[in-house]
């Protein structure tokens, strides 16, 4: 489970720890679909019409996930720029695999109804 330290990540505020866990699972799922850099994640979320948090939410969450060893950064050269691409670690893949256990009760029923 993800543990967000208030001292280290003061801007990463979620009203409930389960929301942080679900946000982490969503980010793991997104990165698993396609390895991306942080700005690309923001653009993808905005383009798809989903929740589109800004850099002040995305980067602290990515940093927390790096600290928890759920993802790692690879450097990829893009022209003159070097991009930090995020990829899942084995721990991240395992958390994503076990993530279904998080969606129980009303949340599970809601998601089933929404995709049916």
URBELRA-V426997 format. One record per helix or strand. SS is the DSSP state (A for helix, B for strand). FROM is the first residue (numbers start at 1). TO is the last residue. If there is no record, write none. Layout:
ss->[SS & SS]
from->[FROM & FROM]
to->[TO & TO]
This chain:
ss->[A & B & A & A & B & B & A & A]
from->[17 & 36 & 38 & 55 & 71 & 81 & 90 & 105]
to->[33 & 36 & 47 & 67 & 78 & 88 & 102 & 115]
